[in-house]
Amino acid sequence: MMKANQNLTKAKAAKQDEFYTQLTDIEKELKHYTKHFKGKAVFCNCDDPKESNFWKYFEDNFEFLGLRSLVSTHYSLQGPSYKITKDSKACVISSLEGNGDFRSEECIALLKQADIVVTNPPFSLFRDYVAQLVDYGKKFLIVGSMNAITYKEVFKLIKDGKLWQGYKNGDMAFKVPDYYEARETRYWKDERGQKWRSLGNTCWFTNLDHKKRHEDLILYKTYNKKEYPKYDNYDAINVDKTKDIPIDYEGVMGVPITFLDKFNPNQFEIIGQMVTTKVDEFNYGYPYVKGKKIYARILIKRR
């Protein structure tokens, strides 16, 4: 586990993975999942409970949600860390033997006892993080980068209906540590000197069902060859905007990855993706139209 701890330390320091989610964003998203939490044990395994708004949300709404228990573990760059456990009777702070790496044996033991995991994991370790949740069969609601959609491991879960996007996807603002350097864009300091970063490609990933996932995308355009050319390297038509998906085309269509925010599995089937030059069982290479490479596409077909 020493190597894993070193990797997480490196990820946080070099990749700058410390983005603290606002309570308002958590509240806006979690209100759509209240039915899933009654009688459940919630685990926030990438959160300092003294700082985390995830912990604050669940502590404040413990009775309203009808939780059975709540556990949060803090990752420490300096060594041994701690956890806080809450049930209907008490809230207890106790020490961890290790530094709180979500892949450590003691954190995995806590994961096994949990029903639902809710947190904002390190973006650079997203593949490992999701793989662990899937391996242990956990329900989850987590923050991630929209770029993760194109990861082979994550895309397979989306294609197989084992993971999907949540309600709020797109621009989100996060508090960041004081040692983060200033940036020309999407960065500011508030009146108290707190540093902030905003990310335009943030989204929630989950395997908890929600109402939005079953809403049909309203379509109004009809297919014509001029407006919807086929790719040079795959037998599918190109659709530049989700709202422009033709209502009458029955073949395979390539749509922007932002389509997943509107994806209803009863309306469309996901066929594959065109996101990199490397071809595999789910990816068919970058999409080209008349010799011009365009941005990544998800391949879909009407049900």
VMD Tcl script that draws the C-alpha trace (Angstrom):
set ca {
  {0.00 0.00 0.00}
  {3.05 2.25 0.31}
  {3.09 2.82 -3.46}
  {-0.62 3.65 -3.50}
  {-0.14 6.21 -0.73}
  {2.75 7.79 -2.63}
  {0.63 7.94 -5.77}
  {-2.21 9.69 -3.97}
  {0.20 12.18 -2.41}
  {1.70 12.87 -5.82}
  {-1.75 13.26 -7.36}
  {-2.83 15.82 -4.81}
  {0.42 17.79 -4.90}
  {1.31 17.66 -8.60}
  {-2.12 17.24 -10.23}
  {-3.75 19.77 -7.90}
  {-6.73 17.58 -7.10}
  {-7.97 19.49 -4.08}
  {-11.25 21.05 -5.20}
  {-13.72 21.61 -2.38}
  {-17.35 21.32 -3.42}
  {-19.75 24.07 -2.35}
  {-22.62 23.18 -0.04}
  {-25.10 24.83 -2.41}
  {-24.02 22.54 -5.27}
  {-24.35 19.50 -3.02}
  {-27.81 20.56 -1.87}
  {-28.99 21.20 -5.45}
  {-27.90 17.71 -6.54}
  {-28.77 15.63 -3.49}
  {-32.38 16.82 -3.35}
  {-33.09 14.54 -6.32}
  {-32.03 11.36 -4.49}
  {-33.64 11.56 -1.04}
  {-35.61 8.34 -1.53}
  {-32.39 6.36 -1.86}
  {-30.98 7.21 1.58}
  {-33.55 6.01 4.09}
  {-31.99 3.41 6.39}
  {-28.67 3.55 4.54}
  {-25.05 3.84 5.66}
  {-23.27 6.68 3.83}
  {-19.50 6.85 3.40}
  {-17.58 10.00 2.39}
  {-14.12 8.54 1.84}
  {-12.31 11.54 0.33}
  {-13.39 14.17 2.84}
  {-11.94 15.92 5.84}
  {-15.07 15.93 8.00}
  {-13.92 19.14 9.69}
  {-13.88 20.91 6.31}
  {-16.07 18.85 3.97}
  {-19.45 20.15 2.86}
  {-20.44 16.57 2.06}
  {-20.08 15.72 5.74}
  {-21.91 18.92 6.70}
  {-24.81 18.13 4.36}
  {-25.32 14.61 5.68}
  {-24.80 15.58 9.32}
  {-27.36 18.39 9.03}
  {-29.84 16.17 7.18}
  {-29.19 12.92 9.06}
  {-32.70 12.62 10.48}
  {-34.46 14.10 7.44}
  {-32.87 11.50 5.17}
  {-33.38 8.72 7.71}
  {-29.74 7.61 7.58}
  {-28.56 4.61 9.55}
  {-24.99 5.85 9.81}
  {-22.48 8.30 8.36}
  {-18.70 7.90 8.12}
  {-16.11 10.32 6.74}
  {-12.37 9.70 6.43}
  {-9.71 12.35 6.00}
  {-6.63 11.87 3.82}
  {-3.48 13.31 5.38}
  {-0.31 14.08 3.45}
  {1.67 13.93 6.68}
  {0.78 10.44 7.93}
  {-1.88 8.85 10.20}
  {-5.28 10.49 9.94}
  {-8.75 10.16 11.46}
  {-12.40 9.44 10.78}
  {-15.72 10.61 12.18}
  {-18.63 8.22 12.59}
  {-22.21 9.26 13.28}
  {-25.32 7.25 14.04}
  {-28.61 8.07 15.73}
  {-26.97 8.03 19.16}
  {-23.56 9.65 18.89}
  {-20.87 11.28 16.74}
  {-17.39 9.88 17.41}
  {-13.92 10.99 16.24}
  {-11.32 8.21 16.12}
  {-7.84 7.69 14.72}
  {-6.92 5.78 11.59}
  {-3.81 3.63 11.51}
  {-2.93 4.94 8.06}
  {-3.25 8.24 6.22}
  {-6.80 7.76 4.90}
  {-5.98 6.64 1.34}
  {-9.28 5.37 -0.03}
  {-7.45 2.22 -1.21}
  {-6.01 1.35 2.20}
  {-7.20 -1.80 3.94}
  {-8.94 0.06 6.75}
  {-10.76 2.40 4.33}
  {-11.82 -0.58 2.21}
  {-13.16 -2.23 5.39}
  {-15.30 0.87 5.96}
  {-16.36 0.84 2.31}
  {-17.61 -2.73 2.64}
  {-19.93 -1.66 5.46}
  {-21.37 1.27 3.51}
  {-24.43 1.30 1.24}
  {-23.83 4.55 -0.63}
  {-20.64 6.56 -1.27}
  {-20.94 10.30 -1.87}
  {-17.88 12.51 -2.37}
  {-15.60 14.44 -4.71}
  {-12.65 12.09 -5.39}
  {-9.28 13.13 -6.89}
  {-9.91 13.65 -10.61}
  {-6.52 12.20 -11.56}
  {-7.38 8.93 -9.77}
  {-10.93 8.73 -11.11}
  {-10.41 5.43 -12.93}
  {-9.08 3.72 -9.81}
  {-11.77 5.25 -7.65}
  {-14.71 4.17 -9.82}
  {-13.20 0.70 -10.35}
  {-13.10 0.20 -6.59}
  {-16.74 1.21 -6.17}
  {-17.80 -1.18 -8.92}
  {-15.65 -4.04 -7.58}
  {-17.38 -3.78 -4.21}
  {-20.86 -3.33 -5.69}
  {-21.53 0.08 -4.13}
  {-24.13 2.68 -4.93}
  {-22.54 6.08 -5.42}
  {-22.92 9.74 -6.31}
  {-19.59 11.43 -7.06}
  {-18.19 14.55 -8.73}
  {-15.91 14.12 -11.74}
  {-14.64 15.67 -14.93}
  {-16.74 15.22 -18.04}
  {-13.55 14.01 -19.73}
  {-13.90 10.81 -17.70}
  {-16.72 9.82 -20.03}
  {-14.13 9.01 -22.67}
  {-12.07 6.71 -20.42}
  {-12.45 3.17 -21.68}
  {-13.23 1.79 -18.23}
  {-15.83 4.47 -17.47}
  {-17.40 4.42 -20.93}
  {-17.99 0.66 -20.68}
  {-19.99 1.24 -17.49}
  {-22.03 3.95 -19.23}
  {-22.64 1.76 -22.27}
  {-23.70 -1.16 -20.07}
  {-26.11 0.98 -18.05}
  {-24.10 0.70 -14.82}
  {-23.22 4.40 -14.52}
  {-24.81 7.60 -15.74}
  {-24.75 11.34 -15.19}
  {-26.61 13.09 -12.42}
  {-28.83 16.18 -12.56}
  {-26.42 19.13 -12.51}
  {-23.64 18.96 -15.07}
  {-21.45 21.74 -16.45}
  {-19.95 24.75 -14.72}
  {-19.12 24.44 -11.01}
  {-16.98 26.62 -8.72}
  {-14.68 25.10 -6.10}
  {-12.62 26.41 -3.21}
  {-8.92 25.55 -3.65}
  {-5.97 25.59 -1.21}
  {-3.96 28.75 -0.68}
  {-0.83 27.26 -2.26}
  {-2.55 26.96 -5.67}
  {-1.06 29.43 -8.12}
  {-3.16 32.15 -9.72}
  {-4.53 31.52 -13.21}
  {-5.52 33.91 -15.99}
  {-8.98 32.39 -16.39}
  {-11.51 30.67 -14.12}
  {-9.71 31.80 -11.00}
  {-10.42 34.47 -8.37}
  {-10.09 35.45 -4.75}
  {-13.08 36.43 -2.65}
  {-13.18 39.28 -0.12}
  {-11.71 37.02 2.57}
  {-8.76 35.98 0.41}
  {-10.14 32.51 -0.31}
  {-8.98 31.18 -3.69}
  {-11.55 29.78 -6.12}
  {-11.44 27.86 -9.40}
  {-14.31 27.10 -11.73}
  {-14.46 24.14 -14.10}
  {-16.79 24.16 -17.07}
  {-16.75 20.40 -17.64}
  {-17.74 19.14 -14.19}
  {-20.49 16.59 -13.75}
  {-21.99 14.17 -11.26}
  {-21.63 10.44 -11.90}
  {-23.97 7.99 -10.25}
  {-25.73 4.63 -10.34}
  {-28.66 5.96 -8.31}
  {-31.75 6.33 -10.45}
  {-33.33 9.77 -10.83}
  {-36.29 11.30 -12.65}
  {-34.30 13.24 -15.25}
  {-32.81 10.01 -16.60}
  {-36.27 8.96 -17.84}
  {-37.29 12.19 -19.53}
  {-37.50 11.97 -23.32}
  {-35.35 14.37 -25.33}
  {-37.74 16.43 -27.45}
  {-36.65 16.35 -31.10}
  {-37.92 18.48 -33.95}
  {-35.43 18.37 -36.85}
  {-35.59 15.97 -39.79}
  {-32.72 14.24 -41.55}
  {-31.10 15.45 -44.76}
  {-27.76 14.38 -46.25}
  {-26.35 17.89 -46.54}
  {-26.80 18.85 -42.90}
  {-25.86 15.44 -41.52}
  {-22.81 14.11 -43.42}
  {-21.37 10.68 -42.67}
  {-17.96 10.18 -41.09}
  {-15.07 9.26 -43.35}
  {-14.07 6.43 -41.02}
  {-17.34 5.09 -39.62}
  {-20.82 4.43 -40.96}
  {-22.70 7.02 -38.92}
  {-23.97 10.55 -39.46}
  {-22.49 13.52 -37.60}
  {-24.73 15.61 -35.33}
  {-23.07 18.77 -34.01}
  {-25.59 19.58 -31.28}
  {-27.74 17.31 -29.14}
  {-30.84 19.39 -29.84}
  {-30.31 18.78 -33.59}
  {-30.62 14.97 -33.43}
  {-32.96 14.16 -36.33}
  {-36.29 12.71 -35.31}
  {-36.55 10.41 -38.32}
  {-33.09 8.83 -38.67}
  {-32.89 5.14 -37.72}
  {-29.16 4.52 -38.22}
  {-26.14 5.25 -36.03}
  {-25.48 8.89 -35.13}
  {-22.43 10.60 -33.59}
  {-23.35 13.19 -30.98}
  {-21.29 15.41 -28.60}
  {-20.34 13.83 -25.26}
  {-22.59 16.41 -23.59}
  {-25.47 14.34 -24.98}
  {-25.15 12.12 -21.91}
  {-26.68 14.88 -19.82}
  {-29.91 14.25 -21.75}
  {-29.52 10.50 -22.27}
  {-32.64 8.42 -21.69}
  {-31.80 4.69 -22.01}
  {-35.38 3.97 -23.09}
  {-35.07 6.43 -26.00}
  {-31.54 5.75 -27.25}
  {-28.97 2.97 -27.28}
  {-25.27 3.75 -26.91}
  {-23.22 1.96 -29.59}
  {-19.68 3.21 -28.95}
  {-17.52 6.31 -29.06}
  {-15.05 8.12 -31.32}
  {-12.59 9.86 -29.02}
  {-8.94 8.93 -29.69}
  {-6.69 7.58 -32.41}
  {-6.50 4.28 -30.54}
  {-9.16 1.84 -31.71}
  {-10.62 -0.71 -29.27}
  {-13.88 -2.55 -28.65}
  {-15.70 0.67 -27.69}
  {-13.73 3.34 -29.54}
  {-13.55 3.66 -33.33}
  {-10.95 6.42 -33.67}
  {-11.28 10.18 -33.90}
  {-14.24 11.22 -36.09}
  {-13.40 12.71 -39.49}
  {-15.82 14.53 -41.79}
  {-14.56 15.31 -45.31}
  {-10.97 14.93 -44.14}
  {-11.38 17.23 -41.13}
  {-11.01 15.87 -37.60}
  {-13.79 16.99 -35.29}
  {-14.29 16.72 -31.55}
  {-15.12 13.51 -29.70}
  {-18.45 11.86 -30.36}
  {-20.71 9.32 -28.66}
  {-22.32 6.90 -31.12}
  {-26.01 6.32 -30.50}
  {-29.06 4.77 -32.14}
  {-32.78 5.25 -31.55}
  {-34.55 2.49 -29.65}
}
mol new
graphics top color blue
foreach p $ca { graphics top sphere $p radius 0.5 }
foreach p [lrange $ca 0 end-1] q [lrange $ca 1 end] { graphics top cylinder $p $q radius 0.2 }
display resetview
